[in-house]
Amino acid sequence: YLVGGMESLRFEPLDTVFVLPDGASAWELAPPLPRPSAAAVALASGSEIVIVGGQSDRGLEARPMFYAPATGASRDGAP
């Protein structure tokens, strides 16, 4: 998975998610993040991707975001 990122060097965060399915030769678009995220750290935990830190469209992000790419469902963690 590729999650978030930035549009330019002005730190315009993105909500895009891409997945490279097993055996595929091209990335596919997945449901978007609930809010944009740039320069964050992401890790897989079970069926969710946990996105920590970085910058949202509101500034530096203190809340982790839990994202289920199969459904596009998300929830926020505690700051």
Order of alpha helices (4+ residues) and beta strands (2+ residues): beta-beta-beta-beta-beta-beta-beta-beta-beta
